[in-house]
Amino acid sequence: MSRAFVREDDAERPGPGFDLPPRDAPHYDEAAARALIEGAHRGDTRSAEEATGYRWGESVLVPHVERLLEQAVEQDDLRLAQLARRY
């Protein structure tokens, strides 16, 4: 196999960053919901799950995702609305 297509440095590369408050902050769940949707938008839900400690579809985040959906509809952001509905 050609080594041109082997990425040996992937383990050393940090994943995409998510701007999250401290875990005990009162608005952490809201930020986590946004991070999960953002991760899905990037095509990297796993990194968002690892960063937030929540799994995609976690019921505790549903109210926050519903607010994101409302905002997406108001702003006519079809992709964000689609991801929020899939949540």
Residue pairs with C-beta under 8 A, 6 or more apart in sequence:
15 44
15 47
15 50
15 51
16 39
16 42
16 44
16 47
17 51
18 35
18 38
18 39
18 47
18 48
18 51
18 52
19 31
19 35
20 28
20 31
20 32
20 35
20 51
20 52
21 27
21 28
21 31
22 28
23 53
25 31
29 60
29 61
29 64
30 64
30 67
32 52
32 53
32 54
32 61
32 64
33 61
33 64
33 65
33 68
34 64
34 68
35 48
35 51
35 52
36 45
36 48
36 49
36 52
36 54
36 56
36 61
36 65
36 87
37 65
37 68
37 80
37 83
37 84
37 87
38 48
39 45
39 46
39 47
39 48
39 49
39 51
40 48
40 56
40 83
40 86
40 87
41 79
41 80
41 83
45 56
49 55
49 56
54 60
54 61
56 87
57 87
61 87
62 87
65 84
65 87
66 84
68 80
68 84
69 80
69 81
69 84
69 85
71 77
71 80
72 78
72 80
72 81
72 84
73 81
